[in-house]
Amino acid sequence: MKVLEKYINFVGEKISYLIPVMVALMVFVIISRYFFGIGRTDIQELVMYFHALVFLGCAGYVMNNDEHVRVDIFYRNASDSYKKNINTIFGLLFLIPLIIVTFFYSIETIEASWKMSEASTEAGGLAYVYIQKTLMILFPLTLIAALINQFIKTKWK
């Protein structure tokens, strides 16, 4: 259990370091475009790659730390045992199908993208779209790790 949780936290923490890098790169793009009239499509796309990495790679980390978005109408004031039961039921009911569908469709998309060495359609864009699409697999992998960790903490504590 500790190994899985350490893995999830390690991945999430390290990937979250890209957030200030994204901000700095966007500031650079804005300054170069509006003050110097130089468009930097490559850096804009790099920011998109980083954003995808942060969003997809940190999903499990956020869930593992119970910081994910949820509608708290009934959940907020509930007891801990009620919260654990709700998390387990809805994890099984909604999260597992999402993980399965996302995993299988992302595999197909990643394979197709790598086969054609997919590149950006933008002038001056990066030629590595297939690498960005490979990041899609992080979403189901980190979520399933977080869900397994949640089940272990809840049921086999």
C-alpha angles and dihedrals in degrees: 000000000000091000092055093047092048090050093050093047093045093052094044096046095047094047092047088064086075092070096081089042089055091050092049092048092049091050088051091050092049094047093046092048102042101032102033102022093235117136117212106194091162093058092044089055091046088056088052090051091051091047091052090048092050094046098043098036097046098047093094092043091054092047092046091055091045092241098122123121116269138157103257101193095116100009101060100073097029126117121263093251091053090050092050091050093048092048091050096046096045092041089058095039101045113007099052094053089047091051093048095048093044092048097051096043093045091053090056092046093047092049093050092047093051093046092058095034088234114219134187118282091212121096107254092012126139120277094219107081089134089065091053091049089051087064089069089080090065091070099063093035095053092041094051090048090051092046092050089048090050091051091049092050093045105040107025102036 
